[in-house]
Amino acid sequence: MSQNIILTHQEIEHKIKRIAYQIYETFVDEDTIVIAGIVANGYALAQKIAVTLEQISTLKVLLCEVHIDKQNQNAAIATSLNPSQYENKGLVLVDDVLNSGTTLVYGVKHFLDEEIQNRGARRPKS
């Protein structure tokens, strides 16, 4: 059986470190950021990024599991964090994006919808 190796372990670690540095550069003025990974492979990658980010920066990193039914993407999306825990924080959504990236789009929509709902809840009524 032939194996096609896309990246070696060392190359993967290098890519993860580069991603972590890019996140740090983007959120350098933040105290806390959220790394949200779409279960299962996206969350595994998010965990690795979070560990590296904590090693190279002073950022506090909150890990968040994002549960999306990939067979029924209209189903409700669940997260391991309460929306108040990621409100007004920098957020990076991580997925493996093996195919089209559609799941990632649904995940982004979830977090944007939460932000819109939270803003509406804080707006004084006229």
N, C-alpha and C positions, 0 to 999 in steps of 0.2 A: 504494500500500500504506500503510495507516494504522498508526501506531505508538502504543502506549499506554505512556507514560512513567509509571512508578510513583513513582520518586524521581529527582531530578537527581543529577549527580555530587557537587555540593556537599552535598546532603542525605544522600547515602550516606556521605560522609566525616564528616559530623557524627554520624551514627548510630554509625559505627565508633569515633569518639572517645568518645562517651558510653558505649559498651560497654566500652572500655578503662578508662575512669574507674571504672565499676562494678566491674570485675574488680580494679582496684587497691584500691578501698575495701574489697572483700571480703578480699583477701589482703595487706593492708598490713603485717602482722606477719611475713610470709614472706620468705625470702631468694630463693627460686627457685620458679617455678611452671611448669606445663606447659600449653601451649595445643595441644590435640590436634584436628586437623581431619580429618573424614571426606573421603577423596578422592572427587571432584575439587573440587567447588565449596566444600565445607566447609573443605577445606585452604586454598584460595585466600583465603577469608574469614579463616581462622585466621592466615595470614601477615600480612594487613593489620592485624589486631588486635594481633598480636605487635609489629610495627614501631611502631605507635602507643603501645602499652604501654611499650616501651623508651624512647620519647621523653618520656613524662609521668611515669615512675616510676623508682625505683632497683631494681626487681625484675629478677632475671636470668630470662629467658624461654627455655624449651626448647620448640622446635617439634616436633611429632610428627605424622607422617602415619598415619592409621588406614585400613587397607584392608579393606573389607567387601564381600563379593559381594552386591550388592543383589538379584540374582535368586535366590540361595540363601543366605539369612541364617543357615542352620544350619552353613554352612561356617566353617572356622577364620578368626578375625580376626587380621590381622598388623599390627604397628606398627613404625614406623621406629626407635623407641627400645626398648631392652631394658627389661623390667619393673623392673630395679634402678635404672634412671635416673629413673623416675617414682614409685618407692616413697616413701611418706611425704612427698609433695609435693602442694601444691594443684594441682588439675587442672581445666581447663575444656575440655569437649568441644564442638566446633563443627561444625554441619552446615547445609546450606541449607534443609532442611525444607520442600521444595516441596509435598510431599503430606501423608502422615499422621504423619511423625515416627518411623515404625517402625524405620528404620535407626539413628536416634539412640538408641532404647531398646536395641537390640542392642549398640551401642557402649558405652553405660553399663554394661550387664551384663558386658561383657568386662573393663572396668577394675575393677568390683566383684569379679568372680571372681578376678582376679589378686591383689587385696588380701587376699581370704580365703585363697588358696593361700599367699601370703607369710606371713601370720600363722601359719598352721598349720605352716609349715616352721620358724618360729622358736620355736614353743612346745616347752618341754622335755617329753620323754616320761616318763610316770610308770611 
